[in-house]
């Protein structure tokens, strides 16, 4: 009788531990999903917010070069630490003393200067275009005042996966803060003639856990939205 009672108690303890383990694993998946999606959203927001830097030097090229429902491509001539002194500030005249002109080089060939965000089979992709090699051919972009077709189609290694298991990625574009009524929303894809009107980009991303919850049999999901004000428009 004692052995039977002991077995029943052990089975009960095992069941409790098993349930706790399932809950722990499910929560870990939720935490991983949440962290990954929030990090990806932060990268997108920061990149889009910096779009259009040094636009006057780029002949007022649109900060948002492709504005579609599920794809956004941004351009920016960013400051670079060309002389390797740890900053991108011009303390003196260009080419003299400690610093040199690090405000941009009128090219879109540095990291994060020509970036496209899009969804590919549930993966959120950040694509960096490249200006190397200098022989240009590829995407057909020709910005006035910049070398013709500055951004050939990138090699595969220029693609970075920011997040997995993404169900939806969408962008909406506004000429003024949308508020409750979505006033000033531009129809997508935004026509080239209207790209310079974009002031606000609203991003929405929906993701799910890698596995189903063992208790409910369903995937856990997260729905994140943010609005980005283009500071260099």
N, C-alpha and C positions, 0 to 999 in steps of 0.2 A: 504493500500500500504506500509506504514511504517513497519507494522508487517511482511509483506511478505519479504521486503528487509532485515529486521533484521534476519529472519529465514535463508535466503540465506547466509548472512554473517556468522551467527553462524555455519551453516553447513560447510562452507568453512574453518572456523577456526578449527572446529573439525577434518576435513579431514587432514589439515596441522599438527595438533597435533598428530593425529593417525599415520601419516607417520613418523613424528619425533620419536615417541615412538618405531615404528618398527625398524627404523635405530639404535636407541639407544640399543634396545634389541639384535639386530644382532651383533652390535659392542661389546657388553658385552660378548656374547658367543664367539666371536673371541678372545677377550682378555683372557677369562678364558681358552680356548683351548690352546692358545699360551703359557700362563704362566705354565699350567700344563705340557705340552710337553717339554718345555725348562727345567723345574725343573727335570722331569724324565730323560731327556738326561744327565743333569749334574750329577745326582746320578749314572747313569750307567757309565759315563766316569770316574768319580772319583774312583768308585769301581774297574773298570777294570784296571785303571792306577796303582792302588796299588797292583794288583795281583802279587803273587810270593814273597811277603816279607818273609824274613828268609828262602829262598829256600834251602840253604845249610844245615840248620838244618833239613829240610824236605826231605833230600836226593835228592835234585834237582827235586822234583815232578813238573810236568808241571804247570806253572802259569795259563794257560788256560787248563782246564781239559776236557771240552767238547766244541768243536768248530764246530758248525753246522750253516746252513744258517739262521735259525730262533731261535736258542737256543745257549746261551753261559753260561758256568759254570766256575767260577774262584776260585782258592784256594790261601790262604794267611795266614801265621801265624803272626797276627798283634800284635804290642805292646799293652799291657793292663796295666791300672793303678791298679795293684794288691793291693798296700798298701794304696790306696785312698788318696794320697797326692796331686792330681791334675795334675800330669804330668806322662810321661812314659820314663823319662830319667834316666840313670844310672849314678849318681854322684860318687858313691863309688863302692867298690867291692860288688858283689851280697850278699845280706843278712846282710849287715852291715850298720850302721849309718842310714841316712835319707831314702835312697832308697834301692831297691832290684832289682833283675834281672827282668825287665819288658819287655824284648825284644821279648817275645813269650814263649809258653810253650810246643812246639812240638806237639800240638794238634790242631785240626781244629774245636773246639767246642765253640768258642766265636763268638760274633756278627760280621757279615760281613767277616768271614773267609772262608766260603764255600757258595758261592752265585750263584744262577742261575737266569738269566733273560729270560723270554719267553712270548709269547702272548697266551692268552686264551679267546676266544670269545670276541675279541675286547678290552680286558683289558691287560695292561702291568703289569706282575707279577714279583716281586722280592721275590725269595724263599730263606730263610735262613735255612740251615740244622742244626741239633742239635746233640750233643753228650750225651744227657740226655734222658733216663736212660743209664747207662754204659754198660748194656747188649747189645751187638751189633748184629744187624740183619737188613737186608734191601737192600741197593743199591749195595752191592757187591764190593764197592771200597776198595782196599787194597794197601795202599802206603807203600813202604819199609821203615822200621825204625819208623813207626807210628803204633799205636795199630790197629789190624786188623779191617777192615770195620768200620772206625771211624765215619761214617755219616749215621745212619739209616734214613729211609724215615721220613720226618718231619711231625709233626702234622699240621692240617689245619691252625692254627693260626700263623704259621711261614711264611705264604704267605702275602705279602703286595701289595696292588694295587697301582701302581705309577701313572697310567693314564688310562682314559676310552676313548672309541671311537677311538681306534687305528686301522687303516686300514692295515698297514704294519710295520713289524719290521724285519730288516735284518742285518746280520753281514757278513763281508768279512775280510779275514785274509791274511797278507802279511809278507814276510821275509825281506822286505826293503820298504822304502817309495814309494808308487805306482806312484806318479806323474801323468802324462797324459796317460801313456800307461798301467797302472795296472801291471807293471812288478813285478815279485815275488809273485803273488797271488797264494795261496794254494787252491787246490780243496776241496770243502766241501762235506760231513763232513771231517774235517782234521783227518787223521789217527793218532792213538796213537803214532806211531814212529816219526811223524812229528810235534807233538804239541810243542815241545821245540824250533822249528824254528820260531814260531810266534813272530813277533816284533811289528807289527802294526795291530790294529783292526779298521775297518771302520764300523761305525754304521749309519743306515738310519732308520728313523721313519716317517711315514705318518699318520696324524690324521685328523679327521673332527669334525665339531661342532655337538652338541647333536641334534639340530633341523635344519630344512631347513630354509634358508633365506626367509622371507615372501614376499620379493619383487621379488626375482629371482626364488624361488621354488627349489633352489639347496643348497646343503651343502657347507659350506666354509671349505677349507682344508689348511693344512700346511705340508711342506716337509722339514725335518731337517736332516742334515748329519754332522758327525764329525769324525775325526780320532784320535785314542788314541795310544800313544807310551807307550809300556810296559816298565816302568823304572826299573823293577826288573828282567828282562829276563836273 
